[in-house]
């Protein structure tokens, strides 16, 4: 593939930081290396000497000596070496990317940091952007400053609808337009494929294969934003877009926030080396690298657990959210039957609810919900045009207790009934 068409002029102008490259050399040198190149602070001046982290299973992670020094010091922009190796091994085992020889992994300050830098690498002002709708509001916040011409593709209970995607493209462009520098054909397709935020839907394999073929026909890069990959409620996880990527046209974003900790701010981006290089150069002049402390801590945890321990933990996390989903579905059935409709989430943390008899949930939630002691997110926030009314709203089952879920939905039912009466009066 010719990746130059996906790299805007600002990203193309970025060059490698010589200081950052010198830091990379430090990690590759022998123990006898006398390093006079970089301005690394002397760790003997740091007030921290060691750290002990107690895990829920009663075991401990000790950071001392070299590990605590690594955790407190500057590191390579691409990521802490041991953790980078662990994540690469994980990606190979979980996804078996067909283009692995030309693929690179970069550790970022949360997956959204990587997603933001990918969009900033690819987009120009007023570009066409293909995006599933409804869509994660954080993605809209990244893209909106580019004043894009959105091409929203609707989703159903199985996620993004391939026929609508092809129709959107065929109506405006021919596949050969992708080879014309003067064409305004889209370059990027954004998808949130598993347990999507806000709908909870997952795209089945046959649809993913059809979507991938369309991306191939129109030379699109697929941005596979998959933070809920480990929270799929089917025990057999659906193969990722990365796992079917025979061309090198998928950039995948993974997150540790949902399974280890959101506060450690660690994610990782996997994709074609020429595109990963651009993200890396951006990081060199912005965050420099993801938190060394977080990277060392996670690396030591993975080393202590091993693959079996990590996947066992993931299974427990997935089972917790599955139970939470069941509790919320029961509360919805009890309190919202006849007032709303919903699909069963296939993963993630959210229930996407359509209110019956209410054209727009935003005034109800923003102006009247607080008095009922319940708050949800209005559906408008997940639409490419938030000025239009939307009857949907998003409820999260990640945090509230079973008792609070039931109480919240009881309060919500009262709120909806009052809103319907108010609508009739007006």
Secondary structure, 3 states (H helix, E strand, C coil): CCHHHHCCHHHHCCCCCHHHHHHHHHHHCCCCCCCCCCCCCCHHHCCCCCEEEECCCCCEEEECCHHHHHHHCCCCCCCCHHHHHHHHHHHHHHHCCCCHHHEEEEEECCHHHHHHHHHHHHCCCCCEEEEEECCCHHHHHHHHHHCCEEEEEEEECCEECHHHHHHHHHHHCCHHHHHCCCCCCCCEEEECCCCCCCCCCCCCHHHHHHHHHHHHHCCCEEEEECCCHHHECCCCCCCCCHHHCCCCCEEEEEECCCCCCCCCCCEEEEEEHHHHHHHHHHHHCCCCCCCHHHHHHHHHHHHHHHHHHHHHHHHHHHHHHHHHHHHHHHHHHHHHECCEEECCCCECCEEEEEECCCCCCHHHHHHHHHHHCCCCEEHHHHCCCCCCCCCEEEEECCCCCHHHHHHHHHHHHHHHHHHHHHHHHC
